[in-house]
Amino acid sequence: RGRVLATFKIKSVLDSARHITFGADVSINHAAVVCLVDGNFYRAWYKHTVKKCVDKDDPPAVIGSMVKRSKFTDGSDPAFADLIDAADIADWMEFVVTSIDNRRSQAMKRPLYLAYERMLVEATGRVVQLAQLQTMYSWRLFGLGLCRLRSYDPGAIKMFTAHNGSADKDTMESAVSERWSQDFTRFNSGASQRISEDLVDAFAISKMLHTELMLRDGAI
């Protein structure tokens, strides 16, 4: 009975929601997606190559999983290896969005929305790989009719979150904690393995998307 009631409660929250938004901060070897229901935290997912980070997850609210690195690691065809890795991330993002979509009653369904950070430059020289990744998962989600998509410039996300278009990671984490009482640092594994950075960016993107939708509705 407890499971039945819990399932009914979950469905009622999703079915009655005006807006369900996803924010995605995604790279080749680490990623995070945060789902908000009417602007309130609902679920988060992340992928990482470090098992210690993944083991710190807190299901069902925050679910971690390992990045499945390509078997083509001998360096003979790095471009193909990156495409295989990108396909794994795209599969995971489809699973994440579908897991929420399947919890909603068919008759009550409203559009789902997903936004991601538009990559203009990338310091490590992986512009092509990241562009391939964004194209792969955006077309996957769009082609399946799962989401309406938006993308935001990094500076716009920082300005919205921290009121500073050049805010660093620490400033972003502080802003999300102070403005919306969200602290993801417990999922980190030492100073060098900060999955919280991805979760913070994904949360901020989802919050920005929800704010845009509310403005378009004339609700704020």
Stockholm file with secondary structure:
# STOCKHOLM 1.0

chainA/1-220         RGRVLATFKIKSVLDSARHITFGADVSINHAAVVCLVDGNFYRAWYKHTVKKCVDKDDPPAVIGSMVKRSKFTDGSDPAFADLIDAADIADWMEFVVTSIDNRRSQAMKRPLYLAYERMLVEATGRVVQLAQLQTMYSWRLFGLGLCRLRSYDPGAIKMFTAHNGSADKDTMESAVSERWSQDFTRFNSGASQRISEDLVDAFAISKMLHTELMLRDGAI
#=GR chainA/1-220 SS CHHHHHHHHHHHHHHHCSCEEEEEEECSSCEEEEEEETTEEEEEEEEESCHHHHTTCBTTTEEEEECCCCSCCSSSCHHHHHHHHHHHHHHHHHHHHHHHHTTSCGGGCCCEEEEEECCSCCTTSCHHHHHHHHHHHHHHHHHTTCCEEEEECHHHHHHHHHSCTTCCHHHHHHHHHHHHCCCCGGGCCSTTCCHHHHHHHHHHHHHHHHHHHHHHHTCC
#=GC SS_cons         CHHHHHHHHHHHHHHHCSCEEEEEEECSSCEEEEEEETTEEEEEEEEESCHHHHTTCBTTTEEEEECCCCSCCSSSCHHHHHHHHHHHHHHHHHHHHHHHHTTSCGGGCCCEEEEEECCSCCTTSCHHHHHHHHHHHHHHHHHTTCCEEEEECHHHHHHHHHSCTTCCHHHHHHHHHHHHCCCCGGGCCSTTCCHHHHHHHHHHHHHHHHHHHHHHHTCC
//
